[in-house]
């Protein structure tokens, strides 16, 4: 449990900072800009904090973190957008 928290806290801080951006608040469920900015904020700030606190930033970790954060912060928004579009098309018929 502490290992997971130790790994996650820098990304949580980055996500919180990204959520403070007005662009994210205007359309919080959108892929762009909210999802992408949340992803980039969590990733960039998270990695900077990891580096500053002596946590690992090996290339495989960079790749895995970018992928997991992308799916977690952008992926669900893209799926929701697709479902919403499908429901609208279905309602029009």
C-alpha positions in Angstrom: 0.0 0.0 0.0 2.7 2.5 0.9 4.6 1.6 -2.3 1.6 2.4 -4.4 1.1 5.7 -2.6 4.8 6.5 -2.9 4.5 5.9 -6.6 1.2 7.7 -7.1 1.5 10.9 -5.1 3.6 12.9 -7.7 1.1 12.1 -10.4 -1.8 13.0 -8.1 -0.2 16.4 -7.5 0.3 16.9 -11.2 -3.3 16.0 -11.9 -4.5 18.4 -9.2 -2.5 21.2 -10.8 -3.9 20.4 -14.2 -7.5 20.4 -12.8 -6.8 23.9 -11.6 -6.5 25.1 -15.2 -9.5 27.0 -16.5 -9.4 25.1 -19.8 -10.0 21.9 -17.9 -12.9 23.3 -15.9 -14.8 24.6 -19.0 -15.4 21.1 -20.4 -14.1 18.6 -17.9 -15.4 15.5 -19.7 -13.9 16.5 -23.1 -10.9 14.6 -24.6 -9.5 18.0 -25.7 -8.5 20.1 -23.8 -9.4 18.6 -20.4 -8.3 15.0 -21.0 -5.1 15.8 -22.7 -4.2 18.6 -20.3 -4.9 16.4 -17.3 -2.7 13.6 -18.8 0.1 16.0 -19.6 -0.1 17.7 -16.2 -0.1 14.5 -14.3 2.7 13.0 -16.4 5.1 16.0 -16.6 4.6 17.3 -13.1 4.7 13.7 -11.8 8.0 12.9 -13.5 9.5 16.2 -12.4 8.5 15.5 -8.8 9.8 11.9 -9.0 13.1 13.1 -10.3 13.3 15.9 -7.6 12.6 13.4 -4.8 15.1 10.8 -6.0 12.5 8.3 -7.3 13.1 6.4 -10.5 12.6 7.8 -13.9 14.0 4.9 -16.0 12.9 4.9 -19.7 10.6 1.8 -19.2 8.9 3.6 -16.3 8.4 6.7 -18.4 6.8 4.7 -21.2 4.5 2.7 -18.9 3.5 5.8 -16.9 2.6 7.8 -20.0 0.6 4.8 -21.3 -1.3 4.1 -18.1 -2.0 7.8 -17.5 -3.1 8.3 -21.0 -5.6 5.4 -20.8 -6.8 6.5 -17.3 -7.2 10.2 -18.1 -8.0 10.3 -21.8 -9.2 6.9 -22.7 -12.4 6.9 -20.6 -13.3 10.3 -22.1 -12.8 9.0 -25.6 -15.0 5.9 -24.8 -17.7 8.2 -23.3 -17.6 10.4 -26.3 -18.1 7.4 -28.6 -20.9 6.1 -26.5 -22.6 9.5 -26.4 -22.3 9.8 -30.2 -23.7 6.3 -30.7 -26.6 7.1 -28.4 -27.4 10.3 -30.3 -27.3 8.5 -33.7 -29.6 5.8 -32.2 -32.0 8.4 -30.9 -32.2 10.1 -34.3 -33.4 6.9 -36.0 
